[in-house]
Amino acid sequence: KSYWIRKGSAFSTAVARQETELTPEMIATGSWRQRPFKPYNFSALGLPPACGHLHPLLKVRSQLRQIFLEMG
């Protein structure tokens, strides 16, 4: 197999950084109209929260439950 690779209409040697946030300064100056923005993925899943623990009484209750289950 062979492939032909040609430069397209959007070819550039410089990497253009796309904006990810719209700031109040951009809105005030109107510079947001000329800047390329990264498309937002609405179907992407968020990161799970890295916080949250069981209440100490719930821990004790689950330990006691496990002990009684092992005893029969």
mmCIF file of the N, C-alpha and C atoms, coordinates in Angstrom:
data_MODEL
# 
_entry.id   MODEL 
# 
loop_
_atom_site.group_PDB 
_atom_site.id 
_atom_site.type_symbol 
_atom_site.label_atom_id 
_atom_site.label_alt_id 
_atom_site.label_comp_id 
_atom_site.label_asym_id 
_atom_site.label_entity_id 
_atom_site.label_seq_id 
_atom_site.pdbx_PDB_ins_code 
_atom_site.Cartn_x 
_atom_site.Cartn_y 
_atom_site.Cartn_z 
_atom_site.occupancy 
_atom_site.B_iso_or_equiv 
_atom_site.pdbx_formal_charge 
_atom_site.auth_seq_id 
_atom_site.auth_comp_id 
_atom_site.auth_asym_id 
_atom_site.auth_atom_id 
_atom_site.pdbx_PDB_model_num 
ATOM 1   N N  . LYS A 1 1  ? 0.843   -1.180  0.000  1.00 0.00 ? 1  LYS A N  1 
ATOM 2   C CA . LYS A 1 1  ? 0.000   0.000   0.000  1.00 0.00 ? 1  LYS A CA 1 
ATOM 3   C C  . LYS A 1 1  ? 0.883   1.234   0.000  1.00 0.00 ? 1  LYS A C  1 
ATOM 4   N N  . SER A 1 2  ? 0.377   2.249   -0.575 1.00 0.00 ? 2  SER A N  1 
ATOM 5   C CA . SER A 1 2  ? 1.093   3.530   -0.548 1.00 0.00 ? 2  SER A CA 1 
ATOM 6   C C  . SER A 1 2  ? 0.071   4.632   -0.278 1.00 0.00 ? 2  SER A C  1 
ATOM 7   N N  . TYR A 1 3  ? 0.564   5.687   0.332  1.00 0.00 ? 3  TYR A N  1 
ATOM 8   C CA . TYR A 1 3  ? -0.301  6.799   0.706  1.00 0.00 ? 3  TYR A CA 1 
ATOM 9   C C  . TYR A 1 3  ? 0.313   8.101   0.212  1.00 0.00 ? 3  TYR A C  1 
ATOM 10  N N  . TRP A 1 4  ? -0.524  9.020   -0.201 1.00 0.00 ? 4  TRP A N  1 
ATOM 11  C CA . TRP A 1 4  ? -0.084  10.362  -0.561 1.00 0.00 ? 4  TRP A CA 1 
ATOM 12  C C  . TRP A 1 4  ? -0.557  11.317  0.519  1.00 0.00 ? 4  TRP A C  1 
ATOM 13  N N  . ILE A 1 5  ? 0.365   12.057  1.070  1.00 0.00 ? 5  ILE A N  1 
ATOM 14  C CA . ILE A 1 5  ? 0.019   13.020  2.111  1.00 0.00 ? 5  ILE A CA 1 
ATOM 15  C C  . ILE A 1 5  ? 0.281   14.413  1.571  1.00 0.00 ? 5  ILE A C  1 
ATOM 16  N N  . ARG A 1 6  ? -0.744  15.243  1.646  1.00 0.00 ? 6  ARG A N  1 
ATOM 17  C CA . ARG A 1 6  ? -0.615  16.617  1.152  1.00 0.00 ? 6  ARG A CA 1 
ATOM 18  C C  . ARG A 1 6  ? -1.038  17.582  2.244  1.00 0.00 ? 6  ARG A C  1 
ATOM 19  N N  . LYS A 1 7  ? -0.536  18.778  2.148  1.00 0.00 ? 7  LYS A N  1 
ATOM 20  C CA . LYS A 1 7  ? -0.900  19.821  3.104  1.00 0.00 ? 7  LYS A CA 1 
ATOM 21  C C  . LYS A 1 7  ? -2.325  20.284  2.805  1.00 0.00 ? 7  LYS A C  1 
ATOM 22  N N  . GLY A 1 8  ? -3.143  20.326  3.850  1.00 0.00 ? 8  GLY A N  1 
ATOM 23  C CA . GLY A 1 8  ? -4.517  20.780  3.688  1.00 0.00 ? 8  GLY A CA 1 
ATOM 24  C C  . GLY A 1 8  ? -4.623  22.290  3.832  1.00 0.00 ? 8  GLY A C  1 
ATOM 25  N N  . SER A 1 9  ? -5.835  22.782  3.756  1.00 0.00 ? 9  SER A N  1 
ATOM 26  C CA . SER A 1 9  ? -6.058  24.231  3.841  1.00 0.00 ? 9  SER A CA 1 
ATOM 27  C C  . SER A 1 9  ? -5.793  24.768  5.243  1.00 0.00 ? 9  SER A C  1 
ATOM 28  N N  . ALA A 1 10 ? -5.905  23.909  6.261  1.00 0.00 ? 10 ALA A N  1 
ATOM 29  C CA . ALA A 1 10 ? -5.694  24.342  7.646  1.00 0.00 ? 10 ALA A CA 1 
ATOM 30  C C  . ALA A 1 10 ? -4.280  24.012  8.126  1.00 0.00 ? 10 ALA A C  1 
ATOM 31  N N  . PHE A 1 11 ? -3.345  23.707  7.219  1.00 0.00 ? 11 PHE A N  1 
ATOM 32  C CA . PHE A 1 11 ? -1.985  23.355  7.610  1.00 0.00 ? 11 PHE A CA 1 
ATOM 33  C C  . PHE A 1 11 ? -1.259  24.554  8.195  1.00 0.00 ? 11 PHE A C  1 
ATOM 34  N N  . SER A 1 12 ? -0.540  24.302  9.279  1.00 0.00 ? 12 SER A N  1 
ATOM 35  C CA . SER A 1 12 ? 0.249   25.350  9.923  1.00 0.00 ? 12 SER A CA 1 
ATOM 36  C C  . SER A 1 12 ? 1.401   24.689  10.656 1.00 0.00 ? 12 SER A C  1 
ATOM 37  N N  . THR A 1 13 ? 2.554   25.355  10.676 1.00 0.00 ? 13 THR A N  1 
ATOM 38  C CA . THR A 1 13 ? 3.693   24.809  11.407 1.00 0.00 ? 13 THR A CA 1 
ATOM 39  C C  . THR A 1 13 ? 3.628   25.189  12.873 1.00 0.00 ? 13 THR A C  1 
ATOM 40  N N  . ALA A 1 14 ? 2.855   26.182  13.219 1.00 0.00 ? 14 ALA A N  1 
ATOM 41  C CA . ALA A 1 14 ? 2.709   26.602  14.615 1.00 0.00 ? 14 ALA A CA 1 
ATOM 42  C C  . ALA A 1 14 ? 1.447   25.964  15.195 1.00 0.00 ? 14 ALA A C  1 
ATOM 43  N N  . VAL A 1 15 ? 1.534   25.561  16.445 1.00 0.00 ? 15 VAL A N  1 
ATOM 44  C CA . VAL A 1 15 ? 0.382   24.971  17.131 1.00 0.00 ? 15 VAL A CA 1 
ATOM 45  C C  . VAL A 1 15 ? -0.407  26.091  17.793 1.00 0.00 ? 15 VAL A C  1 
ATOM 46  N N  . ALA A 1 16 ? -1.662  26.243  17.386 1.00 0.00 ? 16 ALA A N  1 
ATOM 47  C CA . ALA A 1 16 ? -2.517  27.285  17.953 1.00 0.00 ? 16 ALA A CA 1 
ATOM 48  C C  . ALA A 1 16 ? -3.156  26.752  19.227 1.00 0.00 ? 16 ALA A C  1 
ATOM 49  N N  . ARG A 1 17 ? -3.002  27.476  20.309 1.00 0.00 ? 17 ARG A N  1 
ATOM 50  C CA . ARG A 1 17 ? -3.589  27.073  21.587 1.00 0.00 ? 17 ARG A CA 1 
ATOM 51  C C  . ARG A 1 17 ? -5.025  27.556  21.640 1.00 0.00 ? 17 ARG A C  1 
ATOM 52  N N  . GLN A 1 18 ? -5.929  26.619  21.839 1.00 0.00 ? 18 GLN A N  1 
ATOM 53  C CA . GLN A 1 18 ? -7.339  26.974  21.925 1.00 0.00 ? 18 GLN A CA 1 
ATOM 54  C C  . GLN A 1 18 ? -7.675  27.381  23.346 1.00 0.00 ? 18 GLN A C  1 
ATOM 55  N N  . GLU A 1 19 ? -8.551  28.347  23.473 1.00 0.00 ? 19 GLU A N  1 
ATOM 56  C CA . GLU A 1 19 ? -8.978  28.826  24.784 1.00 0.00 ? 19 GLU A CA 1 
ATOM 57  C C  . GLU A 1 19 ? -9.953  27.830  25.398 1.00 0.00 ? 19 GLU A C  1 
ATOM 58  N N  . THR A 1 20 ? -9.886  27.699  26.712 1.00 0.00 ? 20 THR A N  1 
ATOM 59  C CA . THR A 1 20 ? -10.797 26.794  27.412 1.00 0.00 ? 20 THR A CA 1 
ATOM 60  C C  . THR A 1 20 ? -11.758 27.543  28.332 1.00 0.00 ? 20 THR A C  1 
ATOM 61  N N  . GLU A 1 21 ? -11.450 28.794  28.660 1.00 0.00 ? 21 GLU A N  1 
ATOM 62  C CA . GLU A 1 21 ? -12.303 29.556  29.568 1.00 0.00 ? 21 GLU A CA 1 
ATOM 63  C C  . GLU A 1 21 ? -12.599 30.932  28.983 1.00 0.00 ? 21 GLU A C  1 
ATOM 64  N N  . LEU A 1 22 ? -13.792 31.388  29.219 1.00 0.00 ? 22 LEU A N  1 
ATOM 65  C CA . LEU A 1 22 ? -14.211 32.723  28.826 1.00 0.00 ? 22 LEU A CA 1 
ATOM 66  C C  . LEU A 1 22 ? -14.138 33.612  30.052 1.00 0.00 ? 22 LEU A C  1 
ATOM 67  N N  . THR A 1 23 ? -13.269 34.598  30.020 1.00 0.00 ? 23 THR A N  1 
ATOM 68  C CA . THR A 1 23 ? -13.054 35.462  31.180 1.00 0.00 ? 23 THR A CA 1 
ATOM 69  C C  . THR A 1 23 ? -13.835 36.770  31.028 1.00 0.00 ? 23 THR A C  1 
ATOM 70  N N  . PRO A 1 24 ? -14.078 37.466  32.135 1.00 0.00 ? 24 PRO A N  1 
ATOM 71  C CA . PRO A 1 24 ? -14.764 38.762  32.047 1.00 0.00 ? 24 PRO A CA 1 
ATOM 72  C C  . PRO A 1 24 ? -13.978 39.785  31.219 1.00 0.00 ? 24 PRO A C  1 
ATOM 73  N N  . GLU A 1 25 ? -12.651 39.686  31.230 1.00 0.00 ? 25 GLU A N  1 
ATOM 74  C CA . GLU A 1 25 ? -11.835 40.617  30.438 1.00 0.00 ? 25 GLU A CA 1 
ATOM 75  C C  . GLU A 1 25 ? -12.058 40.397  28.939 1.00 0.00 ? 25 GLU A C  1 
ATOM 76  N N  . MET A 1 26 ? -12.198 39.130  28.537 1.00 0.00 ? 26 MET A N  1 
ATOM 77  C CA . MET A 1 26 ? -12.465 38.835  27.126 1.00 0.00 ? 26 MET A CA 1 
ATOM 78  C C  . MET A 1 26 ? -13.809 39.425  26.690 1.00 0.00 ? 26 MET A C  1 
ATOM 79  N N  . ILE A 1 27 ? -14.795 39.318  27.571 1.00 0.00 ? 27 ILE A N  1 
ATOM 80  C CA . ILE A 1 27 ? -16.122 39.846  27.249 1.00 0.00 ? 27 ILE A CA 1 
ATOM 81  C C  . ILE A 1 27 ? -16.084 41.365  27.176 1.00 0.00 ? 27 ILE A C  1 
ATOM 82  N N  . ALA A 1 28 ? -15.389 41.997  28.126 1.00 0.00 ? 28 ALA A N  1 
ATOM 83  C CA . ALA A 1 28 ? -15.337 43.461  28.168 1.00 0.00 ? 28 ALA A CA 1 
ATOM 84  C C  . ALA A 1 28 ? -14.623 44.032  26.948 1.00 0.00 ? 28 ALA A C  1 
ATOM 85  N N  . THR A 1 29 ? -13.536 43.392  26.528 1.00 0.00 ? 29 THR A N  1 
ATOM 86  C CA . THR A 1 29 ? -12.772 43.918  25.387 1.00 0.00 ? 29 THR A CA 1 
ATOM 87  C C  . THR A 1 29 ? -13.280 43.405  24.051 1.00 0.00 ? 29 THR A C  1 
ATOM 88  N N  . GLY A 1 30 ? -14.067 42.337  24.058 1.00 0.00 ? 30 GLY A N  1 
ATOM 89  C CA . GLY A 1 30 ? -14.564 41.759  22.810 1.00 0.00 ? 30 GLY A CA 1 
ATOM 90  C C  . GLY A 1 30 ? -13.538 40.880  22.112 1.00 0.00 ? 30 GLY A C  1 
ATOM 91  N N  . SER A 1 31 ? -12.454 40.532  22.794 1.00 0.00 ? 31 SER A N  1 
ATOM 92  C CA . SER A 1 31 ? -11.411 39.715  22.165 1.00 0.00 ? 31 SER A CA 1 
ATOM 93  C C  . SER A 1 31 ? -11.826 38.261  22.001 1.00 0.00 ? 31 SER A C  1 
ATOM 94  N N  . TRP A 1 32 ? -12.914 37.841  22.621 1.00 0.00 ? 32 TRP A N  1 
ATOM 95  C CA . TRP A 1 32 ? -13.365 36.453  22.516 1.00 0.00 ? 32 TRP A CA 1 
ATOM 96  C C  . TRP A 1 32 ? -13.833 36.118  21.104 1.00 0.00 ? 32 TRP A C  1 
ATOM 97  N N  . ARG A 1 33 ? -14.196 37.143  20.329 1.00 0.00 ? 33 ARG A N  1 
ATOM 98  C CA . ARG A 1 33 ? -14.691 36.904  18.970 1.00 0.00 ? 33 ARG A CA 1 
ATOM 99  C C  . ARG A 1 33 ? -13.601 36.404  18.028 1.00 0.00 ? 33 ARG A C  1 
ATOM 100 N N  . GLN A 1 34 ? -12.352 36.792  18.274 1.00 0.00 ? 34 GLN A N  1 
ATOM 101 C CA . GLN A 1 34 ? -11.257 36.402  17.400 1.00 0.00 ? 34 GLN A CA 1 
ATOM 102 C C  . GLN A 1 34 ? -10.510 35.160  17.895 1.00 0.00 ? 34 GLN A C  1 
ATOM 103 N N  . ARG A 1 35 ? -10.794 34.678  19.079 1.00 0.00 ? 35 ARG A N  1 
ATOM 104 C CA . ARG A 1 35 ? -10.048 33.554  19.651 1.00 0.00 ? 35 ARG A CA 1 
ATOM 105 C C  . ARG A 1 35 ? -10.764 32.230  19.378 1.00 0.00 ? 35 ARG A C  1 
ATOM 106 N N  . PRO A 1 36 ? -9.981  31.190  19.065 1.00 0.00 ? 36 PRO A N  1 
ATOM 107 C CA . PRO A 1 36 ? -10.594 29.862  18.894 1.00 0.00 ? 36 PRO A CA 1 
ATOM 108 C C  . PRO A 1 36 ? -10.804 29.198  20.258 1.00 0.00 ? 36 PRO A C  1 
ATOM 109 N N  . PHE A 1 37 ? -11.966 28.634  20.457 1.00 0.00 ? 37 PHE A N  1 
ATOM 110 C CA . PHE A 1 37 ? -12.289 27.974  21.715 1.00 0.00 ? 37 PHE A CA 1 
ATOM 111 C C  . PHE A 1 37 ? -12.345 26.468  21.515 1.00 0.00 ? 37 PHE A C  1 
ATOM 112 N N  . LYS A 1 38 ? -11.907 25.743  22.520 1.00 0.00 ? 38 LYS A N  1 
ATOM 113 C CA . LYS A 1 38 ? -11.942 24.298  22.499 1.00 0.00 ? 38 LYS A CA 1 
ATOM 114 C C  . LYS A 1 38 ? -13.391 23.844  22.623 1.00 0.00 ? 38 LYS A C  1 
ATOM 115 N N  . PRO A 1 39 ? -13.835 22.905  21.790 1.00 0.00 ? 39 PRO A N  1 
ATOM 116 C CA . PRO A 1 39 ? -15.233 22.454  21.902 1.00 0.00 ? 39 PRO A CA 1 
ATOM 117 C C  . PRO A 1 39 ? -15.461 21.738  23.232 1.00 0.00 ? 39 PRO A C  1 
ATOM 118 N N  . TYR A 1 40 ? -16.632 21.940  23.800 1.00 0.00 ? 40 TYR A N  1 
ATOM 119 C CA . TYR A 1 40 ? -16.967 21.360  25.098 1.00 0.00 ? 40 TYR A CA 1 
ATOM 120 C C  . TYR A 1 40 ? -17.684 20.038  24.881 1.00 0.00 ? 40 TYR A C  1 
ATOM 121 N N  . ASN A 1 41 ? -17.272 19.015  25.599 1.00 0.00 ? 41 ASN A N  1 
ATOM 122 C CA . ASN A 1 41 ? -17.878 17.690  25.497 1.00 0.00 ? 41 ASN A CA 1 
ATOM 123 C C  . ASN A 1 41 ? -18.892 17.536  26.638 1.00 0.00 ? 41 ASN A C  1 
ATOM 124 N N  . PHE A 1 42 ? -20.166 17.645  26.314 1.00 0.00 ? 42 PHE A N  1 
ATOM 125 C CA . PHE A 1 42 ? -21.213 17.561  27.325 1.00 0.00 ? 42 PHE A CA 1 
ATOM 126 C C  . PHE A 1 42 ? -21.480 16.131  27.771 1.00 0.00 ? 42 PHE A C  1 
ATOM 127 N N  . SER A 1 43 ? -21.044 15.134  27.002 1.00 0.00 ? 43 SER A N  1 
ATOM 128 C CA . SER A 1 43 ? -21.292 13.749  27.383 1.00 0.00 ? 43 SER A CA 1 
ATOM 129 C C  . SER A 1 43 ? -20.133 13.139  28.162 1.00 0.00 ? 43 SER A C  1 
ATOM 130 N N  . ALA A 1 44 ? -19.092 13.904  28.442 1.00 0.00 ? 44 ALA A N  1 
ATOM 131 C CA . ALA A 1 44 ? -17.952 13.378  29.197 1.00 0.00 ? 44 ALA A CA 1 
ATOM 132 C C  . ALA A 1 44 ? -18.323 13.227  30.669 1.00 0.00 ? 44 ALA A C  1 
ATOM 133 N N  . LEU A 1 45 ? -17.807 12.168  31.274 1.00 0.00 ? 45 LEU A N  1 
ATOM 134 C CA . LEU A 1 45 ? -18.065 11.948  32.695 1.00 0.00 ? 45 LEU A CA 1 
ATOM 135 C C  . LEU A 1 45 ? -17.077 12.757  33.517 1.00 0.00 ? 45 LEU A C  1 
ATOM 136 N N  . GLY A 1 46 ? -17.507 13.267  34.611 1.00 0.00 ? 46 GLY A N  1 
ATOM 137 C CA . GLY A 1 46 ? -16.639 14.033  35.495 1.00 0.00 ? 46 GLY A CA 1 
ATOM 138 C C  . GLY A 1 46 ? -15.785 13.117  36.357 1.00 0.00 ? 46 GLY A C  1 
ATOM 139 N N  . LEU A 1 47 ? -14.843 13.699  37.054 1.00 0.00 ? 47 LEU A N  1 
ATOM 140 C CA . LEU A 1 47 ? -14.009 12.936  37.962 1.00 0.00 ? 47 LEU A CA 1 
ATOM 141 C C  . LEU A 1 47 ? -14.794 12.600  39.224 1.00 0.00 ? 47 LEU A C  1 
ATOM 142 N N  . PRO A 1 48 ? -14.647 11.388  39.726 1.00 0.00 ? 48 PRO A N  1 
ATOM 143 C CA . PRO A 1 48 ? -15.344 11.069  40.980 1.00 0.00 ? 48 PRO A CA 1 
ATOM 144 C C  . PRO A 1 48 ? -14.735 11.851  42.138 1.00 0.00 ? 48 PRO A C  1 
ATOM 145 N N  . PRO A 1 49 ? -15.546 12.276  43.080 1.00 0.00 ? 49 PRO A N  1 
ATOM 146 C CA . PRO A 1 49 ? -14.999 13.034  44.204 1.00 0.00 ? 49 PRO A CA 1 
ATOM 147 C C  . PRO A 1 49 ? -14.054 12.167  45.038 1.00 0.00 ? 49 PRO A C  1 
ATOM 148 N N  . ALA A 1 50 ? -12.944 12.749  45.444 1.00 0.00 ? 50 ALA A N  1 
ATOM 149 C CA . ALA A 1 50 ? -11.938 12.013  46.213 1.00 0.00 ? 50 ALA A CA 1 
ATOM 150 C C  . ALA A 1 50 ? -12.123 12.231  47.707 1.00 0.00 ? 50 ALA A C  1 
ATOM 151 N N  . CYS A 1 51 ? -13.331 12.507  48.131 1.00 0.00 ? 51 CYS A N  1 
ATOM 152 C CA . CYS A 1 51 ? -13.572 12.759  49.545 1.00 0.00 ? 51 CYS A CA 1 
ATOM 153 C C  . CYS A 1 51 ? -14.762 11.920  50.005 1.00 0.00 ? 51 CYS A C  1 
ATOM 154 N N  . GLY A 1 52 ? -15.016 11.999  51.265 1.00 0.00 ? 52 GLY A N  1 
ATOM 155 C CA . GLY A 1 52 ? -16.148 11.284  51.828 1.00 0.00 ? 52 GLY A CA 1 
ATOM 156 C C  . GLY A 1 52 ? -15.703 10.046  52.565 1.00 0.00 ? 52 GLY A C  1 
ATOM 157 N N  . HIS A 1 53 ? -16.137 9.920   53.785 1.00 0.00 ? 53 HIS A N  1 
ATOM 158 C CA . HIS A 1 53 ? -15.801 8.772   54.620 1.00 0.00 ? 53 HIS A CA 1 
ATOM 159 C C  . HIS A 1 53 ? -17.044 8.344   55.372 1.00 0.00 ? 53 HIS A C  1 
ATOM 160 N N  . LEU A 1 54 ? -17.015 7.082   55.824 1.00 0.00 ? 54 LEU A N  1 
ATOM 161 C CA . LEU A 1 54 ? -18.119 6.604   56.644 1.00 0.00 ? 54 LEU A CA 1 
ATOM 162 C C  . LEU A 1 54 ? -18.048 7.228   58.034 1.00 0.00 ? 54 LEU A C  1 
ATOM 163 N N  . HIS A 1 55 ? -19.199 7.436   58.608 1.00 0.00 ? 55 HIS A N  1 
ATOM 164 C CA . HIS A 1 55 ? -19.276 7.933   59.971 1.00 0.00 ? 55 HIS A CA 1 
ATOM 165 C C  . HIS A 1 55 ? -18.715 6.846   60.896 1.00 0.00 ? 55 HIS A C  1 
ATOM 166 N N  . PRO A 1 56 ? -18.003 7.230   61.970 1.00 0.00 ? 56 PRO A N  1 
ATOM 167 C CA . PRO A 1 56 ? -17.413 6.224   62.865 1.00 0.00 ? 56 PRO A CA 1 
ATOM 168 C C  . PRO A 1 56 ? -18.426 5.213   63.396 1.00 0.00 ? 56 PRO A C  1 
ATOM 169 N N  . LEU A 1 57 ? -19.646 5.651   63.694 1.00 0.00 ? 57 LEU A N  1 
ATOM 170 C CA . LEU A 1 57 ? -20.655 4.707   64.184 1.00 0.00 ? 57 LEU A CA 1 
ATOM 171 C C  . LEU A 1 57 ? -21.077 3.725   63.098 1.00 0.00 ? 57 LEU A C  1 
ATOM 172 N N  . LEU A 1 58 ? -21.102 4.171   61.840 1.00 0.00 ? 58 LEU A N  1 
ATOM 173 C CA . LEU A 1 58 ? -21.421 3.259   60.750 1.00 0.00 ? 58 LEU A CA 1 
ATOM 174 C C  . LEU A 1 58 ? -20.306 2.237   60.547 1.00 0.00 ? 58 LEU A C  1 
ATOM 175 N N  . LYS A 1 59 ? -19.061 2.638   60.788 1.00 0.00 ? 59 LYS A N  1 
ATOM 176 C CA . LYS A 1 59 ? -17.944 1.695   60.698 1.00 0.00 ? 59 LYS A CA 1 
ATOM 177 C C  . LYS A 1 59 ? -18.075 0.608   61.764 1.00 0.00 ? 59 LYS A C  1 
ATOM 178 N N  . VAL A 1 60 ? -18.376 1.033   62.987 1.00 0.00 ? 60 VAL A N  1 
ATOM 179 C CA . VAL A 1 60 ? -18.531 0.076   64.085 1.00 0.00 ? 60 VAL A CA 1 
ATOM 180 C C  . VAL A 1 60 ? -19.695 -0.861  63.790 1.00 0.00 ? 60 VAL A C  1 
ATOM 181 N N  . ARG A 1 61 ? -20.791 -0.319  63.294 1.00 0.00 ? 61 ARG A N  1 
ATOM 182 C CA . ARG A 1 61 ? -21.967 -1.131  62.985 1.00 0.00 ? 61 ARG A CA 1 
ATOM 183 C C  . ARG A 1 61 ? -21.647 -2.172  61.910 1.00 0.00 ? 61 ARG A C  1 
ATOM 184 N N  . SER A 1 62 ? -20.908 -1.768  60.888 1.00 0.00 ? 62 SER A N  1 
ATOM 185 C CA . SER A 1 62 ? -20.570 -2.727  59.835 1.00 0.00 ? 62 SER A CA 1 
ATOM 186 C C  . SER A 1 62 ? -19.590 -3.781  60.338 1.00 0.00 ? 62 SER A C  1 
ATOM 187 N N  . GLN A 1 63 ? -18.685 -3.402  61.252 1.00 0.00 ? 63 GLN A N  1 
ATOM 188 C CA . GLN A 1 63 ? -17.768 -4.390  61.829 1.00 0.00 ? 63 GLN A CA 1 
ATOM 189 C C  . GLN A 1 63 ? -18.526 -5.389  62.697 1.00 0.00 ? 63 GLN A C  1 
ATOM 190 N N  . LEU A 1 64 ? -19.439 -4.899  63.523 1.00 0.00 ? 64 LEU A N  1 
ATOM 191 C CA . LEU A 1 64 ? -20.245 -5.792  64.351 1.00 0.00 ? 64 LEU A CA 1 
ATOM 192 C C  . LEU A 1 64 ? -21.115 -6.704  63.498 1.00 0.00 ? 64 LEU A C  1 
ATOM 193 N N  . ARG A 1 65 ? -21.669 -6.161  62.441 1.00 0.00 ? 65 ARG A N  1 
ATOM 194 C CA . ARG A 1 65 ? -22.494 -6.963  61.540 1.00 0.00 ? 65 ARG A CA 1 
ATOM 195 C C  . ARG A 1 65 ? -21.650 -8.084  60.926 1.00 0.00 ? 65 ARG A C  1 
ATOM 196 N N  . GLN A 1 66 ? -20.434 -7.746  60.506 1.00 0.00 ? 66 GLN A N  1 
ATOM 197 C CA . GLN A 1 66 ? -19.541 -8.745  59.921 1.00 0.00 ? 66 GLN A CA 1 
ATOM 198 C C  . GLN A 1 66 ? -19.196 -9.834  60.932 1.00 0.00 ? 66 GLN A C  1 
ATOM 199 N N  . ILE A 1 67 ? -18.954 -9.450  62.191 1.00 0.00 ? 67 ILE A N  1 
ATOM 200 C CA . ILE A 1 67 ? -18.640 -10.432 63.253 1.00 0.00 ? 67 ILE A CA 1 
ATOM 201 C C  . ILE A 1 67 ? -19.811 -11.388 63.460 1.00 0.00 ? 67 ILE A C  1 
ATOM 202 N N  . PHE A 1 68 ? -21.033 -10.823 63.545 1.00 0.00 ? 68 PHE A N  1 
ATOM 203 C CA . PHE A 1 68 ? -22.204 -11.669 63.769 1.00 0.00 ? 68 PHE A CA 1 
ATOM 204 C C  . PHE A 1 68 ? -22.489 -12.563 62.563 1.00 0.00 ? 68 PHE A C  1 
ATOM 205 N N  . LEU A 1 69 ? -22.221 -12.080 61.351 1.00 0.00 ? 69 LEU A N  1 
ATOM 206 C CA . LEU A 1 69 ? -22.410 -12.914 60.179 1.00 0.00 ? 69 LEU A CA 1 
ATOM 207 C C  . LEU A 1 69 ? -21.428 -14.072 60.170 1.00 0.00 ? 69 LEU A C  1 
ATOM 208 N N  . GLU A 1 70 ? -20.201 -13.815 60.600 1.00 0.00 ? 70 GLU A N  1 
ATOM 209 C CA . GLU A 1 70 ? -19.212 -14.889 60.653 1.00 0.00 ? 70 GLU A CA 1 
ATOM 210 C C  . GLU A 1 70 ? -19.547 -15.926 61.739 1.00 0.00 ? 70 GLU A C  1 
ATOM 211 N N  . MET A 1 71 ? -20.203 -15.467 62.826 1.00 0.00 ? 71 MET A N  1 
ATOM 212 C CA . MET A 1 71 ? -20.595 -16.377 63.898 1.00 0.00 ? 71 MET A CA 1 
ATOM 213 C C  . MET A 1 71 ? -21.801 -17.231 63.481 1.00 0.00 ? 71 MET A C  1 
ATOM 214 N N  . GLY A 1 72 ? -22.530 -16.744 62.511 1.00 0.00 ? 72 GLY A N  1 
ATOM 215 C CA . GLY A 1 72 ? -23.693 -17.508 62.061 1.00 0.00 ? 72 GLY A CA 1 
ATOM 216 C C  . GLY A 1 72 ? -24.939 -16.914 62.617 1.00 0.00 ? 72 GLY A C  1 
# 
